[in-house]
Amino acid sequence: MSEPRRGPVRALDALAGLVMGLAGAALVGMALVQAWQVFARYVLNDSPGWTEPLALLLMSFAVMFGAAVAVRRETHFAFQTFRDAAPERGRWLLKSLSRLIAAASGAGLMVLGGTLVVDEWPVAMAGAPLPSGLKFAGLCVGGALILLFAVERLLTGDYLAPEAVAGAED
């Protein structure tokens, strides 16, 4: 019988669920913005300039948030084929290495994305009344989430879905 999920893991379960919800909302928002673009262009004959930058911004958040949750579930940056082909004794080392690579990548995205956010903030975004630095906010926030979830995998080991743990407790 497995142990119930403890505080930090439960909190990260909730965070991952929230992040996936936000990624889904960003995708829906992107589809609605693009639908408005098509309607305005072909029906109203008045194509708004803000739709493309906003759709790209939403796509950035959706992609980075989805990637972060995939790192937590070890379906992204996991190098599964290589790891699974390795001898049993080497798998732990390869898992640890892939988790370290994911953490380093997340840290790089967070720091460099944050630098771009700060550097571009005073500049107006072309076509939309928003700061240009927002274009890089998805990299920064997504990178921080990737780092957080990769460190979680390093500290707690293999991912177990909350449903699998709940089923084992019954």
VEXFI-343651 format. One record per residue (C-alpha): residue in one letter; y, x, z; residue number from 1. Coordinates in Angstrom, 1 decimal, decimal comma. Layout:
<"A" <Y X Z> NUM>
...
This chain:
<"M" <0,0 0,0 0,0> 1>
<"S" <3,4 1,4 -0,9> 2>
<"E" <6,5 1,5 1,3> 3>
<"P" <9,3 -1,0 0,8> 4>
<"R" <12,3 0,2 -1,0> 5>
<"R" <14,8 1,9 1,3> 6>
<"G" <18,6 1,6 1,4> 7>
<"P" <19,7 4,2 -1,1> 8>
<"V" <17,0 3,3 -3,6> 9>
<"R" <17,8 -0,4 -3,2> 10>
<"A" <21,5 0,3 -3,7> 11>
<"L" <20,7 2,2 -6,9> 12>
<"D" <18,5 -0,6 -8,1> 13>
<"A" <21,5 -2,9 -7,6> 14>
<"L" <23,8 -0,5 -9,3> 15>
<"A" <21,4 -0,1 -12,3> 16>
<"G" <21,2 -3,8 -12,6> 17>
<"L" <25,0 -4,1 -12,5> 18>
<"V" <25,4 -1,3 -15,1> 19>
<"M" <22,9 -3,0 -17,4> 20>
<"G" <24,7 -6,3 -17,0> 21>
<"L" <28,0 -4,6 -17,9> 22>
<"A" <26,4 -2,9 -20,9> 23>
<"G" <25,2 -6,3 -22,1> 24>
<"A" <28,6 -7,9 -21,5> 25>
<"A" <30,2 -5,0 -23,5> 26>
<"L" <27,8 -5,8 -26,4> 27>
<"V" <28,6 -9,5 -26,3> 28>
<"G" <32,3 -8,6 -26,1> 29>
<"M" <32,0 -6,3 -29,1> 30>
<"A" <30,2 -9,0 -31,1> 31>
<"L" <33,0 -11,5 -30,3> 32>
<"V" <35,7 -9,1 -31,2> 33>
<"Q" <34,0 -8,4 -34,5> 34>
<"A" <33,5 -12,1 -35,2> 35>
<"W" <37,3 -12,6 -34,6> 36>
<"Q" <38,0 -9,8 -36,9> 37>
<"V" <36,0 -11,4 -39,7> 38>
<"F" <37,5 -14,8 -39,1> 39>
<"A" <41,0 -13,5 -38,9> 40>
<"R" <40,6 -11,5 -42,1> 41>
<"Y" <38,8 -13,9 -44,3> 42>
<"V" <40,0 -17,3 -43,0> 43>
<"L" <43,4 -16,6 -41,6> 44>
<"N" <44,2 -13,8 -44,0> 45>
<"D" <45,8 -11,9 -41,1> 46>
<"S" <43,6 -9,0 -40,0> 47>
<"P" <44,5 -7,9 -36,4> 48>
<"G" <44,7 -4,1 -35,8> 49>
<"W" <43,4 -4,2 -32,3> 50>
<"T" <39,9 -5,3 -33,0> 51>
<"E" <38,4 -2,0 -34,3> 52>
<"P" <39,6 0,2 -31,4> 53>
<"L" <38,6 -2,4 -28,8> 54>
<"A" <35,1 -2,8 -30,4> 55>
<"L" <34,7 1,0 -30,4> 56>
<"L" <35,7 1,1 -26,7> 57>
<"L" <33,2 -1,6 -25,8> 58>
<"M" <30,5 0,2 -27,8> 59>
<"S" <31,2 3,4 -26,0> 60>
<"F" <30,6 1,7 -22,6> 61>
<"A" <27,5 -0,1 -23,8> 62>
<"V" <25,9 3,0 -25,1> 63>
<"M" <26,7 5,2 -22,1> 64>
<"F" <25,7 2,6 -19,6> 65>
<"G" <22,5 1,9 -21,4> 66>
<"A" <21,7 5,7 -21,6> 67>
<"A" <22,4 6,0 -17,8> 68>
<"V" <19,9 3,3 -16,9> 69>
<"A" <17,4 4,8 -19,4> 70>
<"V" <17,8 8,2 -17,6> 71>
<"R" <17,0 6,4 -14,3> 72>
<"R" <13,9 4,8 -15,8> 73>
<"E" <13,0 8,1 -17,5> 74>
<"T" <12,9 6,8 -21,0> 75>
<"H" <15,9 9,0 -22,0> 76>
<"F" <16,0 12,8 -21,7> 77>
<"A" <12,4 12,6 -20,6> 78>
<"F" <10,7 14,7 -23,4> 79>
<"Q" <7,6 12,5 -22,9> 80>
<"T" <5,5 13,7 -25,8> 81>
<"F" <5,9 17,4 -24,8> 82>
<"R" <5,4 16,6 -21,1> 83>
<"D" <2,3 14,5 -21,7> 84>
<"A" <0,8 17,1 -24,0> 85>
<"A" <1,1 19,8 -21,3> 86>
<"P" <-1,7 20,6 -18,8> 87>
<"E" <-1,6 18,6 -15,6> 88>
<"R" <-0,4 21,5 -13,5> 89>
<"G" <2,7 22,0 -15,7> 90>
<"R" <3,8 18,4 -15,8> 91>
<"W" <5,7 18,5 -12,5> 92>
<"L" <7,7 21,5 -13,7> 93>
<"L" <8,5 19,8 -17,1> 94>
<"K" <9,6 16,6 -15,3> 95>
<"S" <11,8 18,6 -13,1> 96>
<"L" <13,2 20,6 -16,0> 97>
<"S" <14,0 17,4 -18,0> 98>
<"R" <15,7 15,9 -14,9> 99>
<"L" <17,8 19,0 -14,5> 100>
<"I" <18,7 18,8 -18,2> 101>
<"A" <19,7 15,2 -17,8> 102>
<"A" <21,8 16,0 -14,7> 103>
<"A" <23,6 18,9 -16,4> 104>
<"S" <24,3 16,7 -19,4> 105>
<"G" <25,6 14,0 -17,2> 106>
<"A" <27,8 16,4 -15,3> 107>
<"G" <29,2 17,8 -18,6> 108>
<"L" <29,9 14,4 -20,0> 109>
<"M" <31,6 13,4 -16,8> 110>
<"V" <33,8 16,5 -16,5> 111>
<"L" <34,7 16,9 -20,2> 112>
<"G" <35,1 13,1 -20,7> 113>
<"G" <37,3 13,0 -17,6> 114>
<"T" <39,4 15,8 -19,0> 115>
<"L" <39,8 13,9 -22,3> 116>
<"V" <40,8 10,7 -20,4> 117>
<"V" <43,5 12,5 -18,5> 118>
<"D" <44,7 14,5 -21,5> 119>
<"E" <44,9 11,4 -23,8> 120>
<"W" <46,1 8,9 -21,3> 121>
<"P" <49,9 9,2 -22,1> 122>
<"V" <49,2 8,7 -25,9> 123>
<"A" <49,1 5,1 -27,2> 124>
<"M" <45,9 4,1 -28,9> 125>
<"A" <46,3 3,5 -32,6> 126>
<"G" <46,1 -0,2 -33,4> 127>
<"A" <45,9 -1,4 -29,8> 128>
<"P" <48,4 -1,6 -26,9> 129>
<"L" <46,1 0,6 -24,7> 130>
<"P" <46,2 4,2 -23,5> 131>
<"S" <44,3 6,5 -25,8> 132>
<"G" <42,5 8,0 -22,9> 133>
<"L" <40,4 4,8 -22,5> 134>
<"K" <38,4 5,9 -25,6> 135>
<"F" <36,8 8,6 -23,4> 136>
<"A" <36,3 6,6 -20,2> 137>
<"G" <32,8 5,5 -21,2> 138>
<"L" <31,8 9,2 -21,5> 139>
<"C" <33,3 10,0 -18,1> 140>
<"V" <31,8 7,0 -16,2> 141>
<"G" <28,5 7,1 -18,1> 142>
<"G" <28,2 10,8 -17,5> 143>
<"A" <28,7 10,2 -13,8> 144>
<"L" <26,0 7,6 -13,8> 145>
<"I" <23,6 9,8 -15,7> 146>
<"L" <24,2 12,6 -13,2> 147>
<"L" <23,6 10,2 -10,3> 148>
<"F" <20,4 8,7 -11,7> 149>
<"A" <19,1 12,1 -12,7> 150>
<"V" <19,7 13,5 -9,2> 151>
<"E" <17,9 10,4 -7,9> 152>
<"R" <14,9 11,2 -10,0> 153>
<"L" <14,9 14,8 -8,8> 154>
<"L" <15,0 13,7 -5,2> 155>
<"T" <12,7 10,7 -5,3> 156>
<"G" <10,3 11,5 -8,1> 157>
<"D" <8,9 9,2 -10,7> 158>
<"Y" <10,6 5,8 -11,3> 159>
<"L" <8,9 2,7 -10,0> 160>
<"A" <10,2 -0,6 -11,1> 161>
<"P" <11,3 -2,9 -8,2> 162>
<"E" <8,9 -5,5 -9,5> 163>
<"A" <6,0 -3,0 -9,3> 164>
<"V" <6,8 -2,1 -5,8> 165>
<"A" <7,2 -5,7 -4,7> 166>
<"G" <3,8 -6,5 -6,3> 167>
<"A" <2,1 -3,7 -4,4> 168>
<"E" <3,6 -4,9 -1,1> 169>
<"D" <1,9 -8,3 -1,4> 170>
